[in-house]
Amino acid sequence: MIEYILMIVAVLGAVIALTQRDLLKAAILTGITGAAVAFLYQFLLAPDVALTQAIVGTAIIPVFIALAVKKTRRMEEN
């Protein structure tokens, strides 16, 4: 039962991240999706894959997305 909940959280997080207009919120939701997938891997007894997913999907990818958004923001012209 818990694996279904984790799958639903991962899919809903990804869909909500895709529909966000604010890119920083999308980056945070990407991290939540990565964490749900990491927990799913841990529940399915793949701790090495879960650790890799937790590092990459929960920490590195959202930080890179947030940094890219920050670096590419346009200044308002007055």
ChimeraX attribute file (.defattr): number of C-alpha atoms within 10 A of each C-alpha:
attribute: neighborCount
match mode: 1-to-1
recipient: residues
	/A:1	5
	/A:2	10
	/A:3	15
	/A:4	10
	/A:5	12
	/A:6	20
	/A:7	16
	/A:8	14
	/A:9	17
	/A:10	23
	/A:11	15
	/A:12	14
	/A:13	20
	/A:14	18
	/A:15	15
	/A:16	15
	/A:17	22
	/A:18	14
	/A:19	10
	/A:20	13
	/A:21	9
	/A:22	10
	/A:23	17
	/A:24	19
	/A:25	15
	/A:26	22
	/A:27	23
	/A:28	20
	/A:29	23
	/A:30	26
	/A:31	25
	/A:32	21
	/A:33	25
	/A:34	25
	/A:35	23
	/A:36	26
	/A:37	24
	/A:38	27
	/A:39	21
	/A:40	21
	/A:41	21
	/A:42	17
	/A:43	14
	/A:44	11
	/A:45	11
	/A:46	13
	/A:47	15
	/A:48	12
	/A:49	14
	/A:50	23
	/A:51	15
	/A:52	13
	/A:53	21
	/A:54	21
	/A:55	15
	/A:56	17
	/A:57	22
	/A:58	23
	/A:59	17
	/A:60	14
	/A:61	17
	/A:62	22
	/A:63	18
	/A:64	12
	/A:65	17
	/A:66	17
	/A:67	13
	/A:68	13
	/A:69	15
	/A:70	12
	/A:71	9
	/A:72	8
	/A:73	8
	/A:74	8
	/A:75	6
	/A:76	5
	/A:77	4
	/A:78	3
